Amino acid sequence: MVARKAEEMVEGLAFLLARHGASAQVLLRSALVSSGLTPRHMMTLKHLDSGPVSQQALIDMLEVDPSVLVAVLNDLEREELALRRRDPADRRRHIVEITPSGVAALRRSDEVLAEVEGELFTDLSDRERATLRGLLTRINTSPDDFSCSED
């Protein structure tokens, strides 16, 4: 453990963040498998959890290609976790909403992810976690730099 801490001190911040990020991603994906959701499914359900939204608005929120969202929504509908319907005010638009089963799946995944976060940040106090969250939100990245891919 001491050797790892010394190594982290000479490692550049970007590499350190990338290494810990990659480890966190593996843990998160593994945990989500047990809840039956992929990261993309979970993020979509999270956006739907606040209420019905147009399919186009969901594309904009998730910053994904329309074909990617269609595939995700097909999966979610097949599992009865989300529902698409025509907008009665504009038949060209689809409204997407989370189902009660989707809410339950999202709650299970939230619990699983909370456990992973607890393990990842066990050595940090609540105050340190809040500081870390604040610092990470200030890192100069763009949404284009992130891909919620299933790779």
N, C-alpha and C positions, 0 to 999 in steps of 0.2 A: 504494500500500500504506500509506503514512504517513497519507494522508487517511482511509482506512478505519479505521485504528487510532484516530485522533483521534475519528472518529464513534462508534466503539464505546465510548469513554470517557464520552461524554455520553448515550449510549443507556441506558435502564433495563435492569437485569439480566434481567428477564423478557422484554423485547423482544429483547435480545441472544441469550438462550438460544433463544427461539422462532425467530429468524432462522437461527441456526446449526443448530438442530434440523430446520428445514424443508429446508435445504440437504443435511444428512446424510440425511434421509429420501429425497430425490430420488436421491442417489447410491446408497443402499442398495437401493431398489426397482429401479433400473436395473441394478445388479450382479446382483441376484437373478434378473432376467429371463434372464440368460445361464445361470443354473444350472437354470432350469426351474421354480423355486418362487416362490410369492408369500410375503410376510411371514407371512401366516396359516398357510400350509402349513408353512413353516419352523418357526414357533413350535410348531405341533402336533407335528411330527416331533421337535423338541428335547425335548418333554415325554415322548414315547414312547421316546426313546433310552435312558432309564434302566430300561426294562422295561415289560411289559404293564400296562395300567391300565384300570379300568372307564370306560365312556363318560361316566358321571355325574361321576366324579372328574376327567376331562379337561375337562368343562364348567366345573367349579369352578376348576381350575387356570388355565384360559385366560380365565375370567370372560366367557364369551360366552353368547348365547342358544342353547338346544339346537338350534334350526333352523339356526343358523349353523354349528355344529359338524357337523351331519349333512351339510350341503353340502360342507364342507371334507373330511370323511371320504369322501364319495362321490368327490370329485376324487382323493384320495390312493389310494383303492382302485382306481379306474379306471386309474391310472398304475402300479398294483401297488407302491405305496410304503408302504402300511399295510394291515392286515387286521383286520376285525371278526369276532368269533365269539361265539356264545352262551356264557355262563358255565355250565359243567356243574353247578355248585352251585346256581345260581339262573337258570333259563332266561329270566327277565324282563330280566336284565342282559346287556349286551354288554361284551366285553373287546376292547380295541383294542391292537394291537401294530405295531411298525415291521417292515418286511420287509428282507431284505438289500439290495434295490434302494433302499429308503427310507434305509437307513444310508449307502449310497454317495452318494445325492443330497444328504443332509444334510452329508456330509463335503465334497462339492464346494461347497455353498453356504457352509460355514464358511470354506473357502479363499478364496472370492470376497469374503466379508465382511471377512476379515482383511486383504486387499489394500486394500479401501476404508478400513478403520480406519487402516492404515498411511499412506495418503495424507492422510486427515483430520487425523491427529495427528502428522504427520512432524516438526513443530517442537517437539514435547513429548518430554521424556526419559521413561524408564520410570517414574521416581519421580513426575514431574508427571502422567503418565497415571493412576497409582495414586491420587494426591491428587485429581485430577478425578473419578475413579470414586467415591471416598469422599464427596466433596462432593455429587455428583449424587444419591447414595443418601439424602442427608439433606435434600433439598429436600422441602418440605411439599406433597406431592401425594397424590392418592388414585387407586387403580386405576380408579375411575369417571371420572377426568379423561382417561384414555388410551383410545383406540380403535384396535385393530389392524384398521382397516378397509382395504378394497381400493380406496378412493376415491382 
